[in-house]
Amino acid sequence: MVLVHEARMEEWRVLRDIRLTALRDAPDAFGSTYAEQAVFKEADWRRRIARGGTFFAFISEVNGTEPAGLVSGFQETPGTVELISLWVRPRARGRGVGEALVAAVIDWAVARNATSVHLWLTETNKHARVLYERCRFLPTGERQPLPSNPSLREVGMTRPL
C-alpha cells in the first residue's frame, strides 16, 4: 500500500536526501543538477517545504521509514499547477508510487481551484511518459531545452481538471 503525505518543515533533511539521490540517479530527468542543489543550506530546503505542494510516498513493503518517492507542485499562474521533481526509487518502481504521487499533486491543484496540471518531461524518458499518459496527461506540443542539459529537449504535457 502506498501512503503519501505533504512534507512537514521538520522533514527538511528527508527532502534534501531524497532530492539529491534523485538528481544522482536520473540527472537527465530534472531541470536542476546535483551540483546546484548539493550546496543548498537548511534554509533553502525549509523554503521549499514552506511553499507547500511537496509530497513523499512511502510503501511498507520496501522500507516504511524511507520515502519511496517524491513530487512537488507549484502554482505560479492562476488556474495552472506545475508538477515537478517526480522521482521514484528504483526498488519501488512498478508498485503504484508514481500514480499516487501524481494524484497527490492533482488533489493539491484541485484544492487551489486550478483548472489544469502542467509538466515538462525529457522527451527520451519513455517510462515517465507512459506514467503520465496513464494519469490522463496529454502532449501540448510545447518543446524546450532541458535547463540542466540544453542538448536534451523537454516536451510539455497537461491534464485538465
N, C-alpha and C positions, 0 to 999 in steps of 0.2 A: 504494500500500500504506500502511495506517495503522499506525504504531508508537506504542505507549503505554508510558509509564514513570511510576513514582511519583516525585513531586517530591523532590529532594535539597536538603539545607539550603543549599548554595551557590546554589541557584536561586531564592532568595527574591525577587530583582528580577524574574525571569521571572514568578513568581506575581503579584507586585504589578502588573506591567504588563498582563498578560492579564486579571486580575480587574478592574482599573479600566477597561480597554477594554470588557469585557463589561457592566459597570454603566452605561457611557455608551451602549453600543449598544442595550441592552434593559433600561431602568430598571424596567419593569413586570414583569419576569420573576424578580426576586430580592427576598428579604426585607430586604436591606441596600441602602443608597444609595451613590452615588458620593461624596457629601459626607461620609458617615460613614467610608468606608474610605480616602479620599484623604489623610486626616491620619494614618493608621497609620504607625508607625515601623518600622524594620528588625526590631526585636524582635517586633513584632506578627506580621509576615509569617513570621518564623522559627518562632514558636509554632504558627502554623497548619500549617506543614510538619512540625514535630516531633510533632504528634499523630498523624501518619500518615493515609493514605487520600486524599491529593490527587494527582491524575494529570494529566499533559499528554499530548496526542495530537499527532503530527507526521505530515505527509504530504509526501513529497519533491516531488510534482508541484506543490504550492502554494508551499511555502517550507520546506525541510527543517530550517532552524535556528530558525524562529519557531513556537511552538506553534499548531496549528490549532484546538485546543480544550482545555477544562479541565473537570474534575469533581472533587467531593470526596465522601467517605463518612465517616460517624462513627457510633459506637455508644454511645449514652447508656444504653440499657437492654439487658439480656441478651436475645439472640435476634433483635433487630431492628437493622439498619443503616439509617441515613437517607442517601439520595442527595441531595446538594445542589449548587448552583452549576454545573450543567451549562450550558456555552455553547460554541458552535462559531462560528468566524469566518465571516462571510457568504460569502467566496470559497471556503471549504472545505465548505460545506453540500452535501448530496447525494452525498457521497463515502464514507459509512460511518463518519465520525468519531464521530457521536453513538452509534451502536451499539457501537463499540469502547470508548468511554468508559464506557458503561453496563456493558458486560461486565467492564471492569476493576474497577468497584465491586462487582459481583456476585461476582467471584472473590475480592476482598478480604474480602467478607462471609462467604463460604464458609470461608475460611481462619480466620475468627474464630468459627466454629461458629454463625453466625447462621442462623435459620430463615426469615427474610424480609428483603426490602429495601423500604423505605417512602419515599415522596417527596410533596412538596407541589408543585402545579402551578397557576399562574394560569389560571383557567378559560377565559380568552379566548385562551390560547396553543395554538391548534389544531395547529400543526406539531409542537410538543413532545409533545402528547397522542398524535398518530399515532406518533411515535417510541417512546414508552413502551408503547403498545399493541402495536407490532411486537416489542418486547422482552418481551412477556408480562406487563406490569403490568395490574392490574385496578383499577377505581374502588372505593374503600372506602365511599363515601357521606359521608365527612367533608368539612366545609366550614369555612373560617375566613377572616377578613380578611387580606389581604396585609400583613405588618408594615410594609413601606416605603410602602404606599399603601392605607390601610384602605377606600378607596372601591372597591377591586377585591377579588375573592374568590379564594381558593385551594381546590382540591379535592385530596383525598388519593388516592394510588394505592399499591398494594402488589404485590409479586411474591413468592410463596412459593418457597423454595429447596429 
